Amino acid sequence: MGKKGIDDGALSCARIAILTISAVVIQIVGLYLFVVGFFPVKPTLSGMSGLESFFPPGSNEMDLVQNVSLLSPEKLKLLYQELSGIHSPFDRLILMVIDGLPAEFVLGKDGEPPPRFYMDAMPFTQSLLSESFAVGYHARAAPPTVTMPRIKAMVSGAIAGFLDVATNFNTQSFLDDNLIAQFFKIGWKMVMLGDDTWLKLFPNMFYRHDGVSSFFVKDTVQVDYNVSRHLEDELHSDDWDLLILHYLGLDHVGHIGGRSSSMMGPKLKEMDEVIKRIHLEITSSVRVNQRRTLLLILSDHGMTESGNHGGSSYEETDSLALFVSAQKFSDAQIQKEIYQVDIAPTLALLFGVPIPKNNVGNVMTEVFESPQGKADEVTLRLLELNSWQLLRLLLSHFSQFECGKLSCKSGSGKADGAENFCCVYLEATILYESWKSRNFPRDEYESVEMAYRDFLITSSRWLSSRSTDKPVGLLALGIAAMLVSCGVFIKLLFLVDQEANFGRRWKLSSADYVIRKWHLEENFAVAVVLILVVSMGSSSMIEEEQYIWHYMTSSLYLIFLKTTNFTEESNESKSASGLKRTTFRSMLYIIAILISRRLLRGWHQGGVNWSYLPDISKLLAKAGSAYVKSLHLISLFIVVLCSALLFALRLNICQAVLAMLIYTIPSVMVVIQIWKSKEEGLFSSSGADATSMVQVIYTLLGTSTVGILVSTPWIVPLQNPGPSQNALKSSEVQGETGHEFSHRSFIDSVHIIGCFYIFSWSLLQIVVQQPINSMPASLIVLQLLATACYFAGGGLHVKQWVKVATLYYLGMAGHFALGNTNTLATIDVAGAFIGISSHSTIISGILMFCITYASPMLSLLSILMVVSIKDSRLDSKSDNVDRDILKSSLAYPCLIPLGINSILLTAYTVVLLAMRNHLFIWSVFSPKYLYACATTACVFLGTAVIAFTTIYTYIVLAIRRYHATG
């Protein structure tokens, strides 16, 4: 009876599994609810602008809509031009998008001309600017600075939602009002060449098209040739009204080699030649057939020094808008800054179509030509049309409010919200009507223009920052679910630790458990989590999070160095000289870890604020590809050597060598690829042979890993428990009897599989990481080896949960050591296409995830190997050895990563909600939250691998034991 009560009160493996899975599901549900509720969906007006755009708000819009439906596209076009009152100076439009081109390459920065390198690379473009055939703007792009939301912004004038960065890889048709739809409505024939994102956004709207994938970044030549090969025919063709040319090569050059790539100069010259060909053709067409064509050169975003983009830094948001014509512009300013959304209303009014309904941009009046003496009248008409459109959009946010019924007295009535906007608008309208009634006096023009611009600027800013109200109930439910999940993980850890330290038969109160003396490393392991939680409220600490991980991880190992000693059990079984040797080796392991940690800390100047400072990676890049290639080969050697030593922890030399031979072929193939690699950043040279070889490497690594996982538990000898430290190093193989589980066989199997996981993952990183990152990747493997050796020797006193937490911290520190930050710009897109012959969103996404989370996943996989080191507290003569072994191998290895991540994710979710009105909510806090979500996915995947491997090994050995005992 007493024994039954004890068993009922024990924390069974099944109970742990059920509660853990339930907590994971609750956390996923809570995270989904919060993400759906928090991240904004910009409020938009449905339908398309029409004739009502040329009348003040409040006109009988229903009659106008009915009338326009009866008109043919040609008649509708003429009616739009007549009602707008703006003479359209151009007949056709060529939209040339140079993906990733920073405006400073063409226009300079801070009033200074571009560096000589860029000016020499684009001489014809510079001549257009100097001779006033072009007018250029720094067009500030809103984050996220990736292609799809930037195209939307340019053609609709609306700012895309933050989560568009995710849908950038799976573009859907764009249903909101936009220029392409407006041009299609008036019968324009449109041709698109280049990035197939346009075809996905605007299906069935192009008369001709030839699209290429924008994500196959290894290709810097064919993507642009595919556009230019049609250029001559299209320029001489007279059957189109809009020609879109989207060149991707320059963006791909940036991803591969950064701004300073040796391919950047030739690519800029290639673009300059394209601009020259187009300008010569549009100049001749004016003389031949009197058709006037506008060439608008745009870039969707800029790029960082390393060539990436996605964040909100100046280098990433500094995009180009260059208007080029066959005639000179009267007001050719090259240093004016605009917003990228200003392009949509400008093009709409230039070509006589309504401004898209959801536009928040301001018209650029400088690019419009006016009849002699009519410049002021045209400018104010442009501002009036833009004001009507913005007023309609504003009023859609304020239900049952009419500006016409508002009485604004001087000095009063300008309250916040709708009344304020209406008063500013009415003031501009009154001044404009007065100006027209007085026969357009020049001295009153400036006050009217200033009044209109005041309204446009204030309303545009308000609309740009406006998002839907966040559903409080959904957010509260999401946070509550995450808090429940976090509480379950913490409670499980509490119970497992209580049982591990005091046994199942101890009836300990919570108070007795709390006052139990913790060691220094245990206290510090908990303090790391608390410090991270506290730092989340600072935008600067989020930008520079790598410093916290580097400092905390190194400090933890210093504590290990200080507390290197042995338990009383160890002291009794070892001689004094043996203890000294073990202590000395343990100190060497920690010193090696600290030295490698310092190297990793200096490899990349991560973060945002100090990324320009010199570091090891920048010095190597300047030194040349020969040094990088040498380090790449050395890194491979370190990975192979460390993996062999990991095997040797439980296998004899012959068995370790045999295990390593399994990976001989992929290792040799990696060496060949490194040797053949080109000077520019990617792992392998381009070409079908190189791609095929990398695909073979992927296949061999995958099949070998799965084969080892499946076969190892079946071929490892069943061992009787005994005093031997290393079961597989013993020549005696005996069958298991009774109900005792083959402890050593289980541990050996898990250790071997864990080592193969580490070796496979490390080889994969040598392939897909940038060559400059190969050495940091190998140093992370070296740290894992030294950590395992330390825990096997002088670190026996360290609790198992501290060991697992240490590996988790080591993985996160390595994550930042590889150059990752909390901005989207450091995501390595180029590596995601190594070994891929054609674009695949799924495969590229998987590779991108593997590259970004290389270190955290490696640390999770290494837990299998570290926990295989015998825990001295495991009682092989307990009542239920099976359960104790399984619980020891599953509880901490799964619950510690899940618990730490749950605490950090839940805490940051609360911080994000508290910072929802912060200035940096979309540029700092939100990108960090995307990384937090991705880290959660990494932890879920890693712990799932641990759980599956452990349970599968347990089941197979149990089956073998059953058959062996008959």
ROZA-17843 format. One record per residue (C-alpha): residue in three letters; x, y, z. Coordinates in steps of 0.1 Angstrom, whole numbers, plus 2048, in hexadecimal, padded with zeros to 3 digits. Each point is the difference from the previous one (the first is absolute). Example, Ala and Ser with C-alpha at 12.3 -4.5 7.8 and 13.67 -1.06 7.14 Angstrom:
<rs>
ALA87B7D384ESER80E8227F9
</rs>
This chain:
<rs>
MET800800800GLY81C818809LYS8137F77E1LYS7E28077EAGLY7FC822810ILE8248087F9ASP7FD7F67DBASP7E08147FDGLY81181F80DALA81F7FC7EALEU8048177E2SER7FD7E67E5CYS80F8037DDALA7DD7FF7F1ARG7F481C816ILE81F8157F7ALA7FB7F97DBILE7DA809800LEU805820814THR81E80B7EAILE7ED7F97DFSER7E281380EALA81581D80AVAL8108027DEVAL7DE7FF7EFILE7F381B817GLN81E8167F9ILE7FC7FC7DAVAL7DB80A803GLY80981D816LEU81B80C7E9TYR7E97FE7E2LEU7E5814811PHE81881B80AVAL8118037DEVAL7DE8027EEGLY7F481A819PHE81F815804PHE80F8047DDPRO7EC81A7EDVAL7EC7FC7E1LYS7FF8237F1PRO7DC80C7FCTHR7F88027DBLEU7E380D7EBSER7F27E67E8GLY7FB8067DBMET8128187E9SER8018257FDGLY7EC80F7E3LEU7F08207F5GLU7F980A824SER825806804PHE7FD8207EBPHE7E480E816PRO80180B824PRO7F67E781BGLY7DA800805SER7F78017DBASN7E67E87F3GLU8187E37FCMET7E67E57F8ASP7F58127E1LEU8258047F5VAL8067DB805GLN7E17F77EBASN80A8187E4VAL8247F37FESER7F57DC7FCLEU7F18087DELEU81F80F7F1SER81A7EE7EAPRO82480080DGLU80A81A7E5LYS7E4818809LEU8067FB825LYS8258097FBLEU7F68207EELEU7E680981BTYR81A7FB81BGLN8188187EFGLU7E581A7FALEU7F47FF824SER822800810GLY8098217EFILE8247F57FDHIS8117FE7DFSER8117DF7FDPRO8248067F4PHE8077DB7F8ASP7F07E67EBARG8127E180CLEU8127F481FILE81F7EA804LEU8037F5824MET8247F3805VAL8047F1822ILE8247F980AASP7FC7E981EGLY81480981FLEU8118207F1PRO80781981CALA7F98247F6GLU82180B80CPHE8117EC7E5VAL7F08197E7LEU7F881F814GLY81A80081CLYS7F9806824ASP7FD81E817GLY8058197E4GLU81F7EF7F4PRO8047F07DEPRO8037DA7FDPRO8237F1805ARG8158007E1PHE7FC7DA7FCTYR7DA8037FBMET80281F7EAASP8197EF7E9ALA7E97E17FFMET7E28147F4PRO80D81D7EBPHE7E28037E9THR7E880281DGLN81581B810SER8008137E0LEU7DA7FF7FFLEU7FF80F823SER81A81B7F8GLU7EE80A7E0SER7DD801811PHE7F27E47EBALA7FA7EE821VAL7F380A822GLY8097E981DTYR7F27FA822HIS80A7EC81FALA7E07ED803ARG7FE7F4824ALA7F17DD803ALA7ED7F381EPRO80B7E0811PRO7FF7E37F9THR8178087E3VAL7F97E17EBTHR7F48007DCMET7DB7F7801PRO7F481A81AARG81581A7EFILE7F07FA7DELYS7DE802811ALA80A82280FMET80C80E7DEVAL7E17F77EDSER7E580681AGLY80F81B816ALA7F77EB81FILE8187F481BALA7FF7DA802GLY7FB7ED821PHE81E7F4813LEU7F97DB7FAASP8038067DBVAL8247F6805ALA7F47DC805THR7E98007E2ASN81D80E7EBPHE8097DC7FAASN7DD7F57F5THR7F281E7EDGLN7DA8017FBSER7EC8167E8PHE7FD82480BLEU7DB80A802ASP80282380EASP7FD81E7E9ASN8218067EDLEU80F8107E1ILE8037E07ECALA7DA7FA804GLN7F98257F8PHE8157FE7E0PHE7EF7DF7F7LYS7DE810805ILE80781C7E6GLY80C7E67E6TRP826802804LYS8147E47F2MET81B7F6818VAL8207EB7FCMET8147F281DLEU8237F27FFGLY8137F581FASP7F67F8823ASP7E27E97FFTHR7F3810820TRP7ED8187E9LEU7EF7E37EFLYS7F57F2821LEU7F382180DPHE7EE8097E0PRO7F67E17EEASN7F08027DDMET8088257FDPHE81E7FF7E9TYR7FE7FF7DAARG8227EF7FFHIS8177F481BASP8207EC807GLY8057FB826VAL81D7F2814SER8027F6824SER80D81B817PHE80D7E781BPHE81A7ED7ECVAL81B81780CLYS81E7EC7F3ASP7F680D7DDTHR80E8227F9VAL8017FE7DAGLN7E37EC7F1VAL7E6813814ASP80A8217F0TYR8077F17DEASN7DD7F27FFVAL7F4824802SER8198117E9ARG7FC7E67E4HIS7DD80E7FALEU809824804GLU8098087DCASP7DF7F27F2GLU7EB81081BLEU80F8227FBHIS7F97FF7DBSER7DD7F3806ASP7E2817800ASP7E67EA80FTRP805807825ASP7F981C818LEU8137F481FLEU8217EC7FFILE80C7F2821LEU8247F5802HIS80A7F1822TYR8257F9802LEU80A7E981CGLY8267FB7FALEU80C81D815ASP7EC7F481FHIS80F7DD7FBVAL82380E7FEGLY7FA811821HIS7F47E0810ILE81E7ED7F4GLY81C819806GLY7F2820810ARG8048247F4SER8257FC7FBSER7FD7E17EASER8177FF7E2MET7E07F97EBMET7EF82080BGLY8138177E8PRO7F97EB7E1LYS7DC7FC80ALEU7FB826804LYS8108057DEGLU7E87E77F1MET7E381380EASP80E8217F4GLU8027F27DDVAL7DB7F5802ILE7F782480BLYS81480E7E3ARG7EE7E97E6ILE7DE80980EHIS807826800LEU80E8007DDGLU7E07EE7F4ILE7E8817812THR81281E7F3SER7FE7F37DCSER7DB7F7804VAL7F7824808ARG81080B7DFVAL7F17E37EBASN7DC7FC80DGLN7FC81B81AARG7FA7E781CARG80E80B821THR80B7E5817LEU809803825LEU81C7EA80DLEU7FC7FC826ILE81D7EE810LEU7F87F2822SER80F7E981AASP7EA7EE818HIS81980381DGLY824805808MET8197E8810THR8177FF81DGLU8267FE7FESER7FD7DA7FFGLY7E68027E4ASN7E27F5814HIS7DF812806GLY7DF7FD813GLY80681881DSER7FC825806SER82380E7FETYR80881D7E9GLU8137EA7E9GLU7E27E97FBTHR7E581A7FDASP8148177E9SER7EF7F77DELEU8028137E0ALA7E68137EBLEU80F80E7E0PHE7E98117E6VAL8118017DESER7F18117E1ALA80B80A7DDGLN7FA82480ALYS81181381CPHE7EF804821SER7FC82480CASP8057F7825ALA81B7E4801GLN8077FB825ILE8157E2808GLN802801826LYS7DB803809GLU7F27E4816ILE7DE7F27FBTYR7ED7E180BGLN7FD7E27EAVAL7DA802803ASP8028237EEILE8067EE7DFALA7DD7F37FDPRO7EC821800THR81B8107EBLEU7FD7E67E4ALA7DA800803LEU7FD8257F9LEU81C8007E6PHE7ED7E77EBGLY7DD80C808VAL7F17E4815PRO7F1803823ILE8177FD81EPRO7FC7DE810LYS7E780081DASN8187F581BASN81D8177F6VAL81181381DGLY81A8117EBASN8048237F4VAL80380B7DBMET82280B7F4THR7F78207EEGLU8238067F3VAL7FE7E67E5PHE7E28107EFGLU8038177E3SER7E781D7FDPRO7F58177E3GLN810822800GLY7F481481ELYS7EB7E480EALA8197F0818ASP7EF80D820GLU7DE7F57F4VAL80C7DD7F7THR8127FC821LEU7E2809815ARG7E97EA7EBLEU8187E3806LEU800807826GLU7DA8037FFLEU7FB7DE7F0ASN8187F0818SER7EE81181ETRP7DE7F37F4GLN80D7DC7FFLEU811802822LEU7E1811810ARG7EB7E37F3LEU8187E7810LEU801814820LEU7DA802803SER7FE7DA7FCHIS8117FE822PHE7E6816810SER7DD7F37FCGLN7E38197FCPHE81681F7FEGLU7FC81A7E4CYS81981C7FBGLY7E78167EFLYS7EB804820LEU81E80A816SER80582480ACYS825809806LYS806821811SER822810800GLY8157F381DSER7E77E680AGLY7EF7E17F4LYS8217EE7F7ALA7FB7E3818ASP8117DF7FCGLY7F37E77E6ALA7E78077E5GLU7F8824809ASN82580A7FEPHE8047F17DDCYS7DF80F7F4CYS80982380CVAL8227FF7EFTYR7F07F47E0LEU7E481A801GLU81A81B806ALA8137F57E1THR7DF7FE7ECILE7F582380ALEU82180F7F7TYR8007EE7DFGLU7DD80C7F7SER80982380ATRP8207FF7EBLYS7EC7F47E1SER7E681B805ARG81B81B800ASN80D7F47DEPHE81E7ED80EPRO81581B811ARG8247F5803ASP80680F822GLU7E57E9810TYR80B7E07EEGLU81A7F681BSER7E780281DVAL7E77E97EDGLU81C7E77F7MET80C800824ALA7DD7F980DTYR7FB7E37E8ARG8227F1808ASP7F9804825PHE7E17EB7FCLEU8117E67E9ILE81E7FB817THR7EC7FD821SER7E67E97F2SER81A7EB7EEARG8137FB820TRP7E27F7814LEU7F37E77E6SER8237F07FCSER8017F8825ARG7DB7F6802SER7F77DB804THR7E17EE80BASP7F8800825LYS80F7E1810PRO7E57E880DVAL806801826GLY7EE7DF805LEU8157ED7E7LEU82080E80EALA7F67F8824LEU7F77DD7F6GLY8217FB7EEILE81580C81DALA7EB7EC819ALA8067E07ECMET8268077FFLEU800807826VAL7EE7DF807SER8197EE7E9CYS81D811812GLY7F27F7822VAL7FD7DB7F6PHE8247FF7F4ILE80C810821LYS7EB7E9816LEU80D7E17EDLEU82480C804PHE7F9806825LEU7F27DD805VAL81B7EE7EBASP81C812813GLN7F07F9821GLU7FE7DB7F8ALA8237FF7F1ASN81080E81FPHE7EB7F181CGLY7F17E17F1ARG7DD7F57F9ARG7FA7F5824TRP80782280FLYS7E2814809LEU8108237FESER7EC820804SER80581D7E8ALA81081481CASP8197E4808TYR8097FD7DBVAL8058267FCILE81880381EARG8167E47F2LYS82280E7FATRP8078067DCHIS8238017F1LEU80E8207F0GLU7FC7F37DDGLU7DC7F7806ASN7F882380CPHE81280F7E3ALA7EE7EA7E7VAL7DF80E80DALA80E823802VAL8087FF7DAVAL7DB7FC7F8LEU7F681C818ILE8198187F2LEU7F47F97DCVAL7DC80680BVAL80A822810SER81480A7E1MET7E27FC7E9GLY7F1821809SER81D8137F0SER8028057DBSER826804801MET8047DF813ILE7EA7EF7E6GLU81680E7E4GLU8207F5812GLU7F37E0810GLN81F7ED7F5TYR81481181CILE7E97F181BTRP8047DD7F2HIS8268037FCTYR80580E823MET7E97E8812THR80C7E17EESER825809807SER7F7809824LEU7EF7DE805TYR8207EE7F4LEU815815818ILE7EA7F481CPHE8067DC7F4LEU825808801LYS7FD80C824THR7EB7E480CTHR8127E37EFASN8017E581BPHE7F27DE807THR7E57F0814GLU8097EB81EGLU7F87E17EBSER81A80A7E7ASN81A80981AGLU7FD7DD80FSER8067EF7E0LYS81C8147F2SER82480480CALA80F822808SER8148007E0GLY7E27F57ECLEU7EC81C80ELYS81B8197F7ARG8027F47DDTHR7DA8017FCTHR7FF82380FPHE81C80C7E9ARG7EE7F27E1SER7DF80F80BMET811822803LEU80F7FD7DETYR7DE7F87F1ILE7F181F80FILE81D8167F5ALA7FD7F37DDILE7DB808800LEU80782480DILE81B8067E5SER7E87F47E4ARG7E581580FARG81681F7FELEU8077F87DCLEU7DB7FC7F8ARG7F9821812GLY8188127E9TRP7F77EF7E0HIS7E28167F9GLN7F882280DGLY7DB7F7802GLY7E281480AVAL7F78227F0ASN81381C811TRP8237F37FDSER7FF7EA7E1TYR8188187EELEU81C7F9818PRO81D7EA7F4ASP7FE7DB808ILE8107DF7F5SER7E87FA7E4LYS8068227F0LEU8267FB802LEU7FD7DE7EFALA7EA80E7E5LYS81B81B7F9ALA81C7E6801GLY7F27ED7E2SER7EE7E07F7ALA8207EB804TYR800806826VAL7DB7F9802LYS8037E07ECSER81D7F4817LEU7EB80781FHIS7E37ED7EFLEU8157E17FDILE80E804823SER7DC80380DLEU7F77DF7EFPHE81E7EF810ILE7F680D822VAL7DC7F37FCVAL80C7DE7F5LEU81A7FE81DCYS7E780B81ASER7E67E77F4ALA8197E4802LEU80980A824LEU7DB801809PHE7FC7DC7F3ALA81F7F6814LEU7EF80B821ARG7EE7DE800LEU80F7EC7E3ASN8227F17FDILE81780D7E5CYS7F77E67E6GLN7DB805805ALA8048267FEVAL8147FE7E0LEU7E57E87F1ALA7E5819809MET81381D7F0LEU8057EC7E0ILE7DA8027FATYR8058257F8THR81F7FC7EBILE7EF8067DFPRO7ED820809SER81E80E813VAL8167FB7E1MET7E680F7EAVAL7FF81F817VAL8268037FDILE7FD7FF7DAGLN7E581A7FFILE814818817TRP81E7FC7EALYS7EC8077E0SER7EC81D80FLYS8028227F0GLU80D81F810GLU7DE80F807GLY7EE7F7820LEU7EC7E17F9PHE80B7DD809SER8017F17DESER80680C7DDSER7E28037EBGLY7F77E77E6ALA7EE7E07FCASP81D7EA80BALA805814820THR7DB801808SER7FD7DA7FAMET81D7F9817VAL7F181481CGLN7DF7EE7FBVAL8137DF803ILE80F80D821TYR7DD80980DTHR7F37DD7F7LEU81E7EE810LEU7FD814820GLY7DB7FB802THR7FF7DB7F8SER81F7F8816THR7F081281EVAL7DE7EF7FCGLY8127DE7FBILE81580481FLEU7E180A814VAL7EC7E27F4SER81C7E6802THR81580981FPRO7E87F281BTRP7FD7E07EDILE8267FA7FDVAL80E80D821PRO8087E1816LEU7E97FB81EGLN815805820ASN7FC7F6824PRO80581D818GLY8227FE80FPRO81D81580DSER80F8067DEGLN7FF8257F7ASN7FC7F97DBALA7EA7E37F6LEU80A7FF7DBLYS82580080ASER7FA7DF812SER8047E07EBGLU7E67ED815VAL7DD7FF7F2GLN7E57F1816GLY7DB7FD7FDGLU7E9813817THR7EC7EC81AGLY7E3808816HIS7EF8217FEGLU81F816801PHE8048177E2SER8208007ECHIS80B82180DARG8228027EFSER7F27F47DFPHE7E681C801ILE81A81A809ASP8197F47E5SER7E58017E6VAL7F5823809HIS82480C801ILE8087F27DEILE7E080E7F0GLY807822810CYS8248017F3PHE7F37F87DDTYR7E681C803ILE81C818809PHE8177F57E4SER7E58017E6TRP7F382280BSER82380E802LEU8097F47DDLEU7E080F7F3GLN80A82280FILE8227FE7EFVAL7ED7FD7E0VAL7E581A804GLN80F81B816GLN81381C7F0PRO8257F67FEILE80981C818ASN7EA7EF81ASER80F7DD7FCMET81A80681CPRO7E680D819ALA7EB7E17F8SER81D7E9807LEU809812820ILE7DC7FA80DVAL8057DB7FALEU821803812GLN7EF81081ELEU7E67E4801LEU81C7E6800ALA81281281DTHR7E0804813ALA7F87DB7FDCYS8237F780BTYR7FD81781EPHE7DE7F280BALA80F7DD7FCGLY81D808817GLY80281D818GLY7DC80A7FALEU7F07E280FHIS7F481681DVAL7EB8157E8LYS7DB7F8800GLN7F27F27E0TRP7E881E7FCVAL81D818802LYS8127EC7E5VAL7E28027E9ALA7FC826807THR8258057F9LEU7FD7F07DETYR7E18157F9TYR813820809LEU81E7F57ECGLY7E97FB7E1MET7F1823804ALA822810804GLY80B7EE7E1HIS7E180C7EDPHE80D824804ALA8247F67FBLEU7F77F67DCGLY7F68237F8ASN7DB7FE807THR7ED81D811ASN7DD809808THR7FC8127DFLEU7F37F07E1ALA81E80D7ECTHR8187E680DILE7EC7E27F3ASP8177EE7E7VAL7EA7FD7E1ALA81D7F57E9GLY8087E0813ALA7DC7F57FDPHE8067F97DAILE8207EC803GLY7FA7DE7EEILE7DE80B7F2SER7FD7FF7DASER7DE8127FFHIS7ED814819SER7EC7EE81ATHR7F181581CILE7FD7E2818ILE8247F37FBSER80F823800GLY7EC808820ILE80D7E1811LEU8248087F7MET7FC82480BPHE7F37F3822CYS81D7E8802ILE81981C7FATHR7F0819818TYR7FC7E781CALA81F7EB7FASER80E805823PRO7E07FC815MET7F67E17EELEU8237F2803SER7FF806826LEU7DF7EE803LEU80C7E27ECSER81F7FF816ILE7EA7FB81FLEU7FC7DB7F5MET8257FB801VAL806813821VAL7E47EE814SER80F7DF7F5ILE81B80781ALYS7F77EC81FASP7EE81381ASER80D7F4822ARG7DF805810LEU7EF7E67EBASP7F97E1815SER8037E27EALYS7F17EB81CSER7E0815804ASP7DE7F07FEASN7FB80B7DCVAL8208057EDASP7EE8037DFARG7EC81E80BASP81D811811ILE8167FD7E2LEU7E680C7E7LYS7F681D817SER82580A805SER8058007DALEU7E08137F8ALA7F681781DTYR81B81A802PRO80C7FE7DCCYS7DD8097F4LEU7F281581DILE81E817805PRO80180E7DCLEU7DA8017FFGLY7FE811822ILE81B81A7F9ASN7F18087DESER7DD80280EILE80A81981BLEU8138167E7LEU7E47FE7E6THR7E4808819ALA81481C810TYR8078107DETHR7DC7FC7F6VAL7F681581EVAL81C8197F8LEU7F58037DCLEU7DC80780AALA80C81B819MET8168107E5ARG7E58007E5ASN8018267FEHIS826803802LEU8138127E5PHE8137E17F7ILE7E47E7801TRP8037F67DCSER8258057FBVAL80E7F0820PHE7E67EE815SER7EC7EF7E5PRO81D7F17EDLYS80D7F3821TYR7DE7EF805LEU8027EF7DFTYR8227F280AALA7F17F5822CYS7E57ED7EDALA81A7F07E9THR8157F781FTHR7E17EF80EALA7FC7EB7E1CYS8257F7802VAL7FC7F5825PHE7E17EC7F7LEU8117EE7E4GLY8207F9814THR7ED7F281EALA7EB7EB7E8VAL81F7F17F2ILE80D7F9823ALA7DF7F080BPHE7FC7EB7E0THR8247F3801THR7FE7F7825ILE7DE7EF7FETYR8097ED7E0THR8217F480FTYR7EE7F6820ILE7E57EC7EDVAL8187EE7EALEU8167F581DALA7E27F6813ILE7F57EA7E3ARG8237F17FEARG8017F9825TYR7DE7EF7FEHIS80B7E97E5ALA8227FA810THR7F07F5821GLY7E67EB7EE
</rs>
